[in-house]
Amino acid sequence: MKLLKTTLISILFILFLVMATLSTWIYSQIDSALPQLDGKQTLYGLSDNATIERDQQGIATIKANNRLDIALATGFVHAQERFFQMDLLRRNSAGELASLFGAAAIDYDSKIRRHRFRERASAIISQMSATDSALLKSYTRGVNQGLKYLKAAPFEYLLLRQAPVEWQEEDTILTVLSMYIDLQYQEGKRERTLGLLHSVLSPEVFSFLNPKGSRWDAAIDGTEFPSSPLPQAPWPSASSEKLAAQLNYQPLNKALINLTPSSLTRAKSAQSEEFPGSNNWAVGGAISATGSAIVANDMHLGIRVPNTWFRASFEYKSAANTNVKVTGATLPGTPNIIIGSNGHIAWGFTNSYGDWSDVIVLETNADKSQYLTPNGYQRFIKRKQIIAVKGQEAVDITVTDTIWGPVIGENAQGDLLAYRWVAHDKAAVNMVITEFETAENVQQAIAIAARAGMPAQNLVVGDKQGNIGWTIMGPIPQRSAMFGETPTSWANGENKWLGFLPAKDYPKVINPKNSRLWTANSRVIGADMLKKVGNGGYAIGARSAQIKQNLEAKTSFDEQALLNIALDDSAKFLLRWQSFILSDVLTDIMLAKHQEWHEVKEIIKDNNLYASTDSVAYRLIRNFRLNVRDQVFDIFNENMTKLDDNYSFNTIRHQIETPLWQLINQQPENFLWRSHDSWAALFEESLEKTLTEMTESTTLANATWGKQNTSKIQHPLSRAVPFIGQWLDMPEVALPGDSYMPRVQGQSFGASQRMSVSPGHEENGIFHMPTSQSGHPWSPYYGLGHESWIKGEASPFLPGASKYKLTLLNY
């Protein structure tokens, strides 16, 4: 017995020692992955010594003698602070996530591999200018030395039981291509959706559901397009028999009543209104407090830990031997300041949503082994791709190419489809944006924009002289004719791309008479300029209109006044829905039937409607609108998805607001796809559903918007391993704002930065960024700055006083 007791004690002691040793080792590994903040480090490739200073929040000021040394030092900093983030971006576009995460990523990688982005990135590198090539070589050298001089690999690799792979020059190109995937359609979903609608609906119904304009239009040139009239014939008019045959159903007005919308369709069209994009606006010197232009920008992306951007300031000598100081946001994985100010110009972006791709209907032979081109039938090009998978054998797939681009699937008629996309071209990516660092005025910036290779953006720029301007920054395809809204055949040569728009022909607006510019992902211009840009799925102009109204409400602006516009959470978009509920839903008949709805009326009748955290009215009206939309279009979506599983209501849901409003107000009886005896019954069920959802765990009076719109900003790994979230994730906080107002904020989506700055007056500028600079939870500045972003409190644009200083020595 004594021996057994001794043995058990010994085993427990050994286990304790093993656990203690393992815990100590894990702790030391995580601790060793912290970046070097102070002291000296010798780096190969520097032409002279450089310094990296960080303020209390970790915002970096990088000082060097020339731009190549800045690139090397930036690569070093990015790798030390954000290498795992960079790794995800390159693997995302290369289709190499399975090698890190295992079999769960195979399907995603397989879809991405059709674009062959790693091969395309290598091709882009091979034809780069000597200047761009030198910049990438220097940055890459810095990244790999930054990774090397960490005492341990970033902690994420410890959890994944993987080793990080060195950076290559092509990986910077892949980082930019990852932004293409984030900001544009990688498989033509919107065009394919419109193509399906066009093929099965009558022309008047198609035009109704795909309006060219609305009351929310707020283009900077004042152009307006009317919405399409309500169809007069029964839905779907002449196409009903054709559609019924395709669906193998009885006549639609009878058989479709009993269909239950699928959970997949409901999930895609329910409460999420996220729309990757941004707001930006500028005022000219004539109405600014500084006499210079003032530029404001907030870019809307998914928000996670760490944030997309890394704040930095560069100080160096230009090739012309002038002093350069440029401050703003960098994208880890690239050597550039993406948005910011250099003392002469300030600039920012919003996603343009122009037409940057085309879906091509292939005319094939009987066995689909060949497709017709202007030069006759050609065989498809088959390319083998090997997907490395963590923990198992590699997976072989074959991707199919045409002379125009990859095959991406079939349409509802069984025709093969190919995809022509700017991202596939060698012009898709270059380092021209670096020239913004030394640009001195709006005219120079606009000329640079027309040569840049990046996902096409609305550029708004202002200069120290008070000038402001807008243009598209990124490649613009030239088409042989007006096509591209829906998939078309290119077989006879009439439809084709004629290269890219020359710089001299780029659309632009400089110094408008009212000294104000604004963009927010909706249509910016009309007439001939719009023909060049096209429509790739614009946002409805609610945010643009509200920004425009705020700009027109004042005659003079400073930086804080422009930030206030970014923080505007007034719900002007929903005011008409508020009135509709009061007049058309909460009728005397309904109030008599539902006595409890008197409380609803009291809650929503206030004239001031804001997406504030304590507002019950906002949440109620917002969710009612979405439930009405779901009720109106559920059967429609169900049937479109049955015809083609690539149909995506998400890609058209924002423009659907215009026909939806016409339908609920005119309440036509010829709208057959409605599973209710009357429109009043539809509204009644929508409100009942809204109230049930809101009061599931609380009373209606306590069902505030903040309880629904609570932040959930996570590290990617905490989603897979939830218990580590307590150390990695940002605290959950009730957030004001929503999608259809300047203050765009959702649970894990919204302003990935906010900026308000006047060139030459950067000391008065404002910059917000969620989460923080660091990707390491033990960093002394992990999470710093996040609270200012939440509260919207002004925080400095420029880095603060230096707290940490690292000197980089050259060999």
N, C-alpha and C positions, 0 to 999 in steps of 0.2 A: 504493500500500500504506500509505504514511504517512498519506494522507488518510483511508483507511478506518479505520485505527487511531484517528485523532483523532476521527472521527465516532462510532465505537463508544464511545470513552471519554466523549464528550459526552453520548451517549444514556444511558449508564449513570449518569452524574452527574445528568442531569435526572431519570431514574427514581428515583435515590436521594433527590433533593430532593423529588420528588412524594411518595414513600413517607414521608419524614421529616415533611413538612408535614401529610400525612394522619394520620400517627400522632400528631403533636402536637395536631392538631385534635380527634381522637377522645379523646385523653387529657384535653384541656381541657374537652370536652363532658361526659365522665363526672365529672371533678373538679368541674365547675360545678353538677352535680346534687346535690351534698352539701347537707344542710340547714344553715341558719344556726343556730349554737349559742350564740354570744356577741354582745354589742353591743346595738344598738337597732334597732327596726323599727317604722315607723308603720303602723297598720292602721285602715282605715275601719270604723266601726261600734262601736268600743269606747266605753263610757261613761266610762271612766277608764283609767289605765295598768294594765297587767297584767305578770306575769313568768312565764317558763318556765325553770325550773331543771332541769338534768339531773345525775344522779350519774355515777359512773364507767361504769356499765353502760348509760347513756342513759335510765334510768327517769325519767320526767318528773314534776315537781311544778308544777302550774299554779295560780297565785294571782291572784285577781281580786276585784273588789268585789261581783259578783253572778253569778247562774247564766248569764245570757245572755253575759256577757263570757267566762266559763269555756268556753261552747260555741264561741264564736268562736276563742278561743286553741287549743282542742282540735282544731278543724277545721284551723287553721293547722299545728299539729304533725303531725297525721295526713297531711296532703297533702305536707308536706316529707319525711316519713319513709317513707310507705307508699302514695303515690297510685296506683301501678300495681296494687297489691293491691286497693285500693278499686275501681279501674276494672274489674278482673276480676269482682268480686262483683256490681256493677251490671249488667255485660254478661251475666253468667251467667244471671241471672233474667229479664233483658229479652230474651234470645235475640238478642244483638248481638255475639257473639264472632267471627263471620265477617268483620265489618268490620275486625277487628284481625288475625286469623290466616288469613283467606282461605277457600278452598273446603272445606278439611278440617273446618270447623266448621258447614257448612250443615245437615247432618242433625241435629246437636244443636240448633241454633237453631230449626229447623223444628218439632221436638218441643216445645220450650219455648214457642214462639209461640202454641200452642193455649191457653195460660193467659192471654195478653194482660196480662202483669204490668205493663208500662209504663203501659198505660191504667188498670189497677186502682190503681197507685201514685198516679197523678194524681187519681183519684177519692178516694182516702184523704186526700190532701193537702187537697182541696177541702172536706172535712167535718171537718177537725181543729179541736180547741179552739184558742182564741187563744193559750193558753200553749204548747201543743205547736208551733203554727205559728211563734211567735216564736223558739222554741228551734231549729227547723230552719232558719229564715232566718239566724239568727246563725251556726250551724254552717256552712251553705253559704257564707256570706260569708267565713268564716275559711278554708275549704278552697280557695276560688278565689284568695284572696290568698296562701295558702301556696304554691300552684302557681305563681302569678305571680312571686313573689319568689325562686324558684329561678333561678339564673343560666342554667340549661339544663334542658330537660325530663328527667325521670327516665330513667336510662340504658337501660331496657328499650325505650323508644320509639325510641331511636337504632338499636338492633338490628333493630327491626321496621319501621323507616323510616316511622313514623307520628307524628302530633302528638297530644298528649293533648287531650281534650275537657273543657271546664269542667263542674264539678259542678252539679247541679240539686237542688232540695229533694226531688223524687221519687226521686232516686238513693239517698237514705238509706233510703227505704221499700224500694227494690229490694234494698239490702244485706240487710235483714231477710228479705225474701222469698227471697233466695238461701240463707239459713239454713233456711227451710222446705224448700227443695229438698234440702238436705243431710241434714236430720233426719227428714223424712217422705217418704212415697211420692208421687211427682209424677204417677203414672199408675195407681195402684191395683194394683201388681203382686202384692202378697200376697193381696188379696181376690180378684183374678182367678185366682190359682193355687188358692186354696181352692175357688173356684167351679167350676173344672175338676174338681178331685178329687171334689167333692160330686156333680157331674153324672155321673161315670163309675164311681164306686166305691160299694159297698154301704155302708149307714149304719155298720155295725160297723167296716169297714175305714177309713172316713173318720174316725170318732171315734178310732180307734187311732193314726192318723197325725197327728191334730190334738188332742193331749191337753190337757185343761184345767189339769192340774197334774202335779207330779212330786215326787220325794224331795228336790229342791233348793229347793222353795218356802221363802221366807224373808220373808214379808210382815210388816210392822211391827205388824199387828193379830193375827198368829198364825193367820190363816185358812189352811187347806190344802185342796187339791183332789186327788182320786185320779187316777192315770193310767188310761187305758182298758184293758180286758182284751185279750189277744191274740185276734184273730178265730178262730172255730172252723171256719167254712166255708172251702173252698178260695178262694184269691185269684183274681180280685177278685169272687168270689161271683156274685150275681145279675146283675151288670153285665158279666160276661165276654163274653157273646155280643154285647152292644151295643158294647162297646169293640172287640172283634175286628172287627166290621163297620165301625166308624168308621176303624180303622187299615188295613182291607183286608188283614188277615193271616189265616193259618190259626189253629186253636186255640192259645191263648197258651202253654200249658205245653209245646208242641212247637216252634212257630215262633219264639218269642222267644229261645230258647236261643242261637241263632246270631247274634243282632244284635250289632253292635259299637257301643258308645257313641260318640257324636260327640265330637270334640275340644272343641267349644263347651261341651257339658254337663259334660265332665270338668273344664274350666278353671273353670267356675263353682262346682264343688263340691269342689275339691281342697284344697290346703294353706292357703288363706287363710281365716281365721276372723274377719275384721274385722267390727265391729258398731258403727256410730256411736252413741255414748252416753257414759256417764260413771259415776263413783262419787261419792257424797257421804254424809257421816254427821256426826252431832253428838252431843255429850254435854252433859247439863245441869249446872248449877252445883253440884248436890249431889255430883257425882263428878268435878269438874274441879279442877285445882290452882289455878286463878285465882278460883274462886267465880262467875265468869261462864260462860256456855256457851262451848264450843269447836266450831267448824265446820271440817270438812275437805272438800275438793272436788278432784277431778281429772277434767277433761272430755276425752273421747276422740274425737279427730278425725284426719283425715289431717294429717300434719305435713310441711310444706314450708318453704322459705325465701322470704320471712320467715314467721314463725309467724302463726297466726290472730289472736292477741291482742296488744295493745300496753299495757304497764303504765303506770299513771299514778296520781297523787294530786291531788285537787282541793281547794283551800282558798278559801272565799268566804263572803259573808254571805247568809243565807237571806232569804226574803221577810219572815220574822218577826224579822229583824235578829239572828239568832243565828249564831255561828261554826260553819261546817261544814267538816269535814275527812274526806274519804272516799278510800279507797285500794283499788286492785284492778286488774282487767283491763278495758280498753276494747276495742271492736270497731271498727277503722278503717272509716269510712263512717257511723258513728253517734256521737252526742254523749254517750253514757252510760257509766257504770261498769256493766259487765255482772254481775260477781261481785266481792265484796270485803267491806270492813268500814268503818263510819262512826264507830266508837267506842261506838255504842249497840247496833247489830245487825251481825251478819256473816251472809252468805248465799251459797249456791252452788246449782248446778243439775245435774240429769241429765235426759237425754231420756226423756220419759214413756212413749212407745209406747202411748198410749191410742188410741182409735178416732176419728180426726179427719177421716175421709173416707168416702165411700160410692161404690161402683160401681153404676150404674143400668142395668138391662137395658131397652132401648127397644123398645116394641111399635110397629112401623112398618107403613105400607101396603105394597102389593105392590112398588112401585118404590123404596121407601125414601126418598121425598121428604118424607114427613110422619111424625110420631110421636105416639102417643096420650098425652094428659095428662088430668087430672081434668076439664078443660073441653073435651075433645074433641081431634081431631087438629090439630096445628099444624105449620107449615112450619119447617124448620131455618133458623137464621140463619147466613148465609154472610158471612165477613169476610175481606177481602183484607189480606195482610200483605206488606210489602216488606222483604226481607233484603238489606242492603248487604253486598257481598262485596269484600274487598281484592283488587285486581288483576283484577277482571272485572266484568261487568255485574251489576246487582242481580237477585235472584231473587224472583219473585212466587209466593206460596203463598196458599191459601185455608184458613182454619180454620172449623170448623163448630161452632155453639153450639146449646144447648137452653136452656129456662127454668131448668134445674137446674145446668148447667155444660157444659163443652166435650165434644164427642165424642172419645173416645180410642182407638177401634178397634172390633174385633168379638170375640165369644167363639167357642168351638169350633163352636157351632151356627149361626154366621153372623149372630147378633143384634148390632146396633149397641150400643155402650156409651157412657154419659155419665159424667161425674165431678163429684161434689159434694165440695168440699174447703174446709176453713176458710180456707186461703190465698187463696181467691177472694173472700172477704168483706171488707167495709170494716172489720170488727172485727179483722182479722188483725194489723194493725200500729198501734201508737200509742206515745207516749213516756212512758207511765205509769211505767215502770221507773225514771225519774228520781226519783220520789218516795221510792225506797229510800234515797237519799242523806241524807234528813232524817228517816226513820222512827226511832222511839225504842224500839220493843219488838216482840215477836213478833206480837202481835195486830194492830198497825198494818201490819206487813209482809204478813200473810196477807190483810188487807182490800185492800191495794194489789194483790196478786197476782191477785185475782179480777177486777180491772178492766183488767189488762194485755193488750196486743195483741202477741203474739210466738209462735213455735212452742211449743206447750204443753210445759212442763217440770215435773219434780218439784222443787219448791222446798224446801230444808231451810234453816232460819233459826234463829239463836240470839241471845239478847240479853244485855246487861250484867247483868241481874238473874238470869241463870241459866236462863231459860226457853228451850225449844226447840220447834219446830213443823215440820210438813210440810203442804203443800197442792199443788194444781196451779196453775201460773202460766201463764195464756194462755186463750184462748176454748175453752169446752167446748160442743159442739153438743147440743141437746136433740132426741131423736128421738120420734116419735109412738108407736113400739112397739119391742120388742126385735128389731132386725134389724141387718144390716150386716156379719155375719161373711163372708157370700158375696154376690155381686151379686143384686139384686132389682129387680123392676119397681116403678115409682112411678106407674103409669098410672091406677090407680083412686083415688089420694089417701090410701090407708091408710098407706103408707110416706112419710114426709116429715120434714124438720127443722122444729122449732117455735122457731127462733131459737137463742139461746145461754143457757146456764144462768145464772140470777141469782146475784149475788155471795153472797147469804145462803145459797144451797144448795150452795156449793162444798164438796167433801170436804176434811177437814182432821183432823190429829191434833196435839194440843198437850199437851206435858208427859206423855208416857207414864210409867207407874209405875217403869219401870226406868231412866229418865233417858237413854235411848239411842234414836236414830233412824238409819236407813240406807236408801239406795236405790241401785240399780245396774242400771236399765233393765228389771228383771224386775217381776213383779206386786207392787205395794206394799200394796194393801189388798184386802178382799173385800166380800161382802154388798152392801148398798145403795150404798156408796161406789164399788164396782167397777162397778156398773150405770151409774153416771153417767160413769165414765171409759172403760169398754169395753176391749177388747183389740185393739190394732193391731199385734201381733206382738212380744210381750214376749220378752226374753232369758230363757234358762233361768237359774234363780236361783243358779248356782254362785258368782258373785262376791258376790252379796248374802249368801248363806249363810256364806261365808268371812269377810266383814266382820262379820256378826253374831257369829260365833264369837269373833273377835278382840276385839270390844267386850265380850263376856260374860266373857272370860278375865281381865279386870282390874277392879279396884274403884275406881281413880283414874287420871286421865289428865292429861297436859300436851300441849302442841303437838307435841312430838317423838313422843310415844306415838301420836298420831293420824297423823302422817306415816309412822310405821313400818307402820301398817296399809296405807297406800297403796303401800308398797314390798314388801309380802308377795308373794313369788313361789313359795310352797309349792304343790305341785300336788295339792291334795286332790281335785280333780275327777277326776284320772286314777288315783287309788289303786286303785279297783275294776278299772280296765283293767289295771293292773299285776298284780293278783291273777289276773285272767282269763287273761292270757298265760301266767303261771307254771303255772296249774292246767289250762287247757283247750287251750292251744296247744303249749307246750313239754312235751308228754307223753312218756312213755318211748318210744312208737312213733315219734314225730316226732324225738326226739333220736337214736334209732338210725338213722333215715333221713338226718338232717342232723347229722352230727357237729359241724359248725361252729357249730351253735346252742347248744352248751354255753357258748360265750363269751357269747351273748345272755343266757342264764340268769344267769351270773355278774354281768353288767353291771346287770341290772334287779332283782336280788333284794334290793337295799338298801331298808330300810324308809323312809329319808328321801328323798323325791322333790321336787326343786325345779327350776324353770325357770331354772337358773343357766347362765351362759355356758359352764361347763366340763362340763355334764352330758350324757353320751351317753345315759343311761337315759331322761331326759325326752324327748329328741328321738325316740328309738326308740318309746317307748310312744305318744307323741302322734301320730306319723306312721302307726303301725300302726292306731290308732283311725280315722284319716281314710281310710286305704286300705280298711279293712273297710267303712266307711260307703259309700265309692264302689262297692265290689264288690256290696254289698247293694242299692243303689238305682240303679245305672247303667242297667239295663234299664228300670226304672220311669221314670227321668227321660227316657230316650230316647223312650219312648212318649208320655209326657205332652207333650213338646216337639213331637212329630209332630202331636198333636192341636191344640195351640195354641202358637205360638212365643212367646207372652207368658207361658207357664208359667215360673216362676222358683223352682228349688229353693233358691236363696240366701235367699229370703224366709221359708222354713220350716225351714232346716237346723238351727237351734239347738234347736228343740223336737223335732226328729227324734231327738235323743239318747235320749229316753225310749222310743219304740217300738224303736229300734235295740238298746238294751240288752236289752229283752224278747226280741227275735228271736234274738240271738246266744246267749242263755242257755237259752231254751226250745227253740230250733232246730226249729221246726215243719216238717213235711214238706208241709203244705198251703200254704206260701209258694212260689208257683209261679214268681215272677219272680227266679230265681236261676240263673246260668249255670254252676253247679258240680254235680258229682255228689253232693256232701255238704257239710255245713257245715264239716267238718274240712278239706276241700279248699279251701274259700273262705278259711279262716284261714291255711292254709299258703301260698296264693298271696299273700295280703296281707302276710304277714311277709317272704316272699321279695322282694316288690316294695319293701318298706320298706328292707330291707338293701341291695338293689341300688342304690337311690337314694342311700342314705347313704354307700356305699363307692365311689361312682363315681370320686372323685378322691383318696380317702384310705382309711386303714384304719378299721375299725369303732371301735377304741379311740380314734381321734382325731376321729371324726365327732361333734363336740360340738354342743350346741344353739346356741352362739354363732356357729358357722360357718354355720348356716342363718339365724339371726335377727340378721343384720348390718344396721345402719342404712343407709338409702339416702334421706337427707333432702336434697331437691334444690330448686333454684329452678325454676319452671315453664319458663323458657326453656332451661335446661341440658338438659332432656329432648329438646328439638328441636335444640339446638346443643351436643353433648356436650363439646366442647373448652373451653367457657367454665365448665364445672362446677368446674374446679380453683380458680377464684376465687370462685364463688358458693355451691357446695354445702358442707354440713357434712361433716367427716371421717367415713369409714365406721368404725363401732365395733360390736363384738359387744355385744348387748343382752340382759339377763335379762328374764324376764317373758313373758307370752303372754295369750291372750284370756280364759281361764276362771279367772282369779285377780285379786286387786286390782291387782297391778302389770301393767297392760295395756300391752304394748309389742310392736310389730311393726316391720318394716323402715322403713316410712314412715307408721305409724299408732300412736296411743297417747295418752298423757297430754299434751294440748296445754298444760297447766299443772297444777301441784299447789299446794294452799293448805292451811294449817292455822293458824287465827287465832281468838283470843278477843277479842270486842269490849271495848274499854277497855284492852286489853293488847296492842295491835298491835305494840309494840316487841319482843315476844317471838314474834311470828308468823313463819311460814315461807312462802316462795313460790318455786316452781321454774317456769321456762319454757324450752322448747327454742329453739334457733337464736339468738335475741337480739331486741333492740328494733328493730334497724336492718334496712332492706331494701337498703342500699347497701354493697357490698363494701369500699369504702374508708373507711367510717365508723370512728372510733376505738374504737367498742364493738361492731363487727360480730362476732357469735359469742360475745360475753361472756355468761356465765350458762349456756351450753349444757352445759358440763362438769359443773356442779352438778346439772343435770337428769339427765344420764347416770348419775352416781354416786349420786344420791339424797342428796347432802349438804345439810344445812340451810343455806339462804340467807335473808337478811332479807325479811320481808314489806314493810316500809317502805322507801322510797328512802333511799339513803345520803347522805353529805355532798355538797353541791352542788359540782360541778366545772365546769359550764358554766352561764351565766346570760344569758338573752336578755330584754331589756325591751321590751315592746310599748307603744307610745305611741298615744294616741288623737288623732284630728284636733282 
